[in-house]
Amino acid sequence: MLENKKIEDSLSHYFQVMLNKKLSKSKVSSKIKTAFDNDIDQLWREHEEVRDKFIDLYGDLAHKKIEKADFSFLDLKIEIAEKIRENCHLCERRCNINRNLIKGSCGVKNPRIASQFIHTGEERVLVPSHTIFFSGCNFQCVFCQNYDISQNPLAGIQVRPEDLAEIIDKNRKHGSRNVNFVGGDPTPNLPYILKTMNLVEENIPVVWNSNFYMSMEAMKLLDGFIDLFLTDFKYGNDECAKRLSKIDNYWEVVRRNHKMAEKSGDLIIRHLVLPNHLECCTKPLLEWIAQNLKKDTVVNIMGQYRPLYKANDYEELRRYVYPDEIREAVKYAKSLGLTNVIH
């Protein structure tokens, strides 16, 4: 394998699961026995008791061939996620809508898959990646490059968890390194994703590819389930987030979730450099990463911005990013002591 050794070290858990040297977190979670209860408060108490011990439990079970539990930690996560969906607060919009009956503020009622395929355009450590694109999103980014699916929650088709699990198994057997849930955004579809992975037979790393606006409750459910968090860290302040993505309290939520993710799994942070946003967004978020996360965190500074969707309605977004802006962002990241900067 010809990966960058420093990046391999930073993503050591992911690589061990990918190479079948140990079990994924979802596999181990399916083997930990828990107790069922109809009361949501009791379910949460049980969940948090197991979550507090998960690192030790994972260490004990990651290399063992043990049958799935009758009612497992993963089953417990599914029960809680389904109850959250009835009064939806999977993301920090917290629309509190029963999404069994009507769509949420994300526009999503039932999960719909816009496309799924073996992706070769992701980071080198991920490809070939079995990438599953969900329709709908809790953001309304004016420059969205996937706006045809993110802003159209009825795009694509509904797929039974059993059928998707079978496809994931087949692709793993044919060489996929991981299963990569993205969108739109995967957050509105968390109950479905948990159910699907509970049916997957193969051992495969689970990648959560998200805008990272998950609620605290959703983050807790992802802990002990996700092997690698692939984050889309967009903005360095609330003002740009509100104006360009119609989202509130961005800076607090996304910083909190990055801290939680670092403790929970391996982490790759993506940052798409926007034209004219180096000082207000790129540099502040790079400073925060350097000051609050590990210096060897993998940070992908992306220069693929194009003025799509409604970008031409915003003067500063009407052009492509200049190469000098990307060079300045990379140089600044390295000057902060970040050691795994890719671009």
Protein Blocks (a to p, Z undefined) as FASTA:
>chain_A
ZZdfklmmmmmmmmmmmnopaccfklmmmmpccdddfblklmmmmmmmmmmmmmmmmmmm
mmcccdddfbdfklmmmmmmmmmmmmgcfbfnlnopafklbccfkopabdcdfbdcddfk
bcfklpccdddddedifbdcfkbcklmmmmmmkgcjdddfklmmmmmmmmmmnopabdcd
defjfklmmmmmmmmmmmpmbdcddddddehlacfklmmmmgopambdcdddfbfcfklm
mmmnopghklmmmmmmmmmmmmmmccdddddddehilmmmmmmmmmmmmmmmcfklccdd
dfkbccehjlmmpmklmpccdfklmmmmmmmmmmnopabbcZZ
